[in-house]
Amino acid sequence: MKLLIASQNKHKIEEIKQIFNLTNVELLNLEQFNDQDDVVEDGQTFLDNAILKAKYFAKKYHIPTLSDDSGLVVEALYGMPGIHSKRYSGGNDKDNYIKLLDEMKHIKQRQAYFITVIAIYFPNGHIFHFEGRVNGEIAMTPKGENGFGYDPIFYIPSLGKHMA
């Protein structure tokens, strides 16, 4: 079976490839199609946005398509950055987490979670979706060399480690 990964994010593509490593699924990506289309993520939820992207590319290429929408949800900020995680500061990953740290500098309640919603859209209209969460808290300072996005400021108390 062929499955198109509807993402321009090289980090996400690598993570997905690792998950499917021992399967018979042939993974394709948008770069192989020389496709730079950027689907407007104007949904109200992570699921809405994941389906928007998966449906767009599945219909375009007539291939089952996997897409995700992920983000950081901070309880003390009423769920922000949420579905706006990628574009929170208008800059890059570091700009995003610096903005978040600045907004939280006087906040003691630092509970947060990462959420990922994956949608697989089939050209016949069938949709499967899955949701995963990692609970943690926002650290006071960034730490770590691995990961991307908000990973340097996301601390998982049960592991005693930052996500990065």
C-alpha positions as CSV (number, residue, x, y, z in Angstrom):
1,M,0.0,0.0,0.0
2,K,1.2,3.5,-0.8
3,L,0.6,6.3,1.7
4,L,1.3,10.0,1.1
5,I,2.6,12.0,4.0
6,A,1.1,15.5,3.7
7,S,3.7,17.6,5.4
8,Q,6.5,19.9,4.4
9,N,8.1,19.4,7.9
10,K,11.2,17.2,7.5
11,H,11.2,16.4,11.2
12,K,7.7,15.1,11.1
13,I,8.4,13.1,8.0
14,E,11.3,11.4,9.6
15,E,9.3,10.6,12.7
16,I,6.5,9.1,10.6
17,K,9.1,7.0,8.6
18,Q,10.5,5.6,11.9
19,I,7.0,4.6,13.0
20,F,6.3,2.8,9.7
21,N,9.8,1.3,9.4
22,L,8.8,-2.3,9.8
23,T,5.7,-2.3,7.7
24,N,4.9,-3.0,4.1
25,V,3.6,0.6,3.6
26,E,5.4,2.5,0.9
27,L,5.6,6.1,2.2
28,L,5.6,9.0,-0.2
29,N,6.1,12.6,0.5
30,L,5.2,15.9,-1.1
31,E,8.8,16.5,-2.1
32,Q,8.7,13.5,-4.4
33,F,5.8,15.3,-6.2
34,N,7.7,18.6,-6.2
35,D,4.6,19.9,-4.4
36,Q,4.9,23.1,-2.4
37,D,1.2,23.6,-1.8
38,D,0.4,24.9,1.6
39,V,-3.1,24.1,2.7
40,V,-4.7,26.8,4.8
41,E,-5.3,25.4,8.2
42,D,-8.4,27.4,9.1
43,G,-10.2,24.6,11.1
44,Q,-11.3,25.2,14.6
45,T,-9.6,22.1,16.0
46,F,-6.5,20.0,15.5
47,L,-8.7,17.3,13.9
48,D,-10.3,19.8,11.5
49,N,-6.8,20.9,10.3
50,A,-5.5,17.3,10.0
51,I,-8.5,16.3,7.9
52,L,-8.2,19.5,5.7
53,K,-4.7,18.6,4.7
54,A,-5.2,14.9,4.3
55,K,-8.3,15.4,2.2
56,Y,-6.7,18.0,-0.1
57,F,-3.7,15.9,-1.0
58,A,-5.7,12.6,-1.2
59,K,-8.0,14.1,-3.7
60,K,-5.2,15.8,-5.6
61,Y,-3.1,12.6,-6.0
62,H,-5.7,9.8,-5.6
63,I,-3.5,8.2,-2.9
64,P,-4.4,7.5,0.7
65,T,-2.9,10.4,2.6
66,L,-1.8,10.9,6.2
67,S,-1.7,14.3,7.8
68,D,-1.4,15.6,11.3
69,D,-1.9,18.7,13.2
70,S,0.0,19.1,16.4
71,G,0.5,21.7,19.0
72,L,1.2,22.8,22.5
73,V,-1.8,23.5,24.8
74,V,-1.0,25.5,28.0
75,E,-3.7,25.5,30.6
76,A,-2.8,28.8,32.1
77,L,-3.0,30.5,28.7
78,Y,-6.5,29.2,28.1
79,G,-5.3,26.6,25.6
80,M,-2.9,28.8,23.7
81,P,-0.9,28.5,21.5
82,G,-3.1,25.5,20.6
83,I,-3.9,25.2,16.9
84,H,-1.7,28.3,16.3
85,S,1.4,26.7,17.7
86,K,3.4,26.8,14.5
87,R,2.5,30.4,13.8
88,Y,2.4,31.7,17.4
89,S,5.1,34.4,17.2
90,G,5.1,34.8,13.4
91,G,8.7,33.6,13.5
92,N,10.6,30.4,13.8
93,D,10.5,27.6,16.5
94,K,12.8,29.5,18.8
95,D,10.8,32.7,18.4
96,N,7.7,30.8,19.3
97,Y,9.0,29.3,22.6
98,I,10.7,32.6,23.6
99,K,7.3,34.4,23.2
100,L,5.6,31.7,25.3
101,L,8.3,31.8,28.0
102,D,7.9,35.6,28.1
103,E,4.1,35.3,28.4
104,M,4.5,32.8,31.3
105,K,7.3,34.5,33.3
106,H,4.9,35.4,36.2
107,I,2.7,32.3,36.0
108,K,3.2,29.6,38.6
109,Q,0.7,27.0,37.1
110,R,2.7,25.6,34.2
111,Q,0.8,22.5,33.2
112,A,0.7,21.8,29.5
113,Y,0.4,19.0,27.0
114,F,1.4,18.3,23.5
115,I,-1.3,16.9,21.3
116,T,-1.1,15.3,17.9
117,V,-4.1,14.3,15.8
118,I,-3.5,12.2,12.8
119,A,-5.9,11.8,10.0
120,I,-5.7,9.3,7.1
121,Y,-8.0,10.2,4.3
122,F,-8.7,7.7,1.5
123,P,-9.7,8.8,-2.0
124,N,-13.1,7.0,-1.5
125,G,-13.9,9.4,1.4
126,H,-13.1,7.1,4.3
127,I,-11.3,8.8,7.2
128,F,-9.5,7.4,10.1
129,H,-8.2,9.6,12.9
130,F,-6.1,9.1,16.0
131,E,-5.2,11.4,18.9
132,G,-2.2,11.3,21.3
133,R,-1.2,13.5,24.2
134,V,1.9,13.9,26.3
135,N,1.4,15.7,29.6
136,G,4.0,17.9,31.1
137,E,4.7,21.5,32.0
138,I,6.4,24.5,30.7
139,A,10.0,24.8,32.0
140,M,11.4,28.2,33.1
141,T,14.3,27.9,30.6
142,P,15.0,25.9,27.4
143,K,17.2,22.8,27.7
144,G,18.3,20.0,25.3
145,E,19.7,19.7,21.8
146,N,17.2,17.3,20.2
147,G,13.6,17.7,19.0
148,F,12.1,20.8,17.4
149,G,9.3,23.3,18.0
150,Y,8.6,23.7,21.7
151,D,10.5,20.6,22.8
152,P,13.3,22.6,24.6
153,I,10.8,24.2,27.0
154,F,8.5,21.2,27.5
155,Y,9.4,19.3,30.7
156,I,8.1,15.9,31.6
157,P,8.2,15.5,35.4
158,S,7.7,11.7,35.4
159,L,10.9,11.4,33.3
160,G,12.7,14.3,34.9
161,K,13.6,15.5,31.4
162,H,12.9,18.1,28.8
163,M,11.3,16.8,25.5
164,A,14.5,18.0,23.7
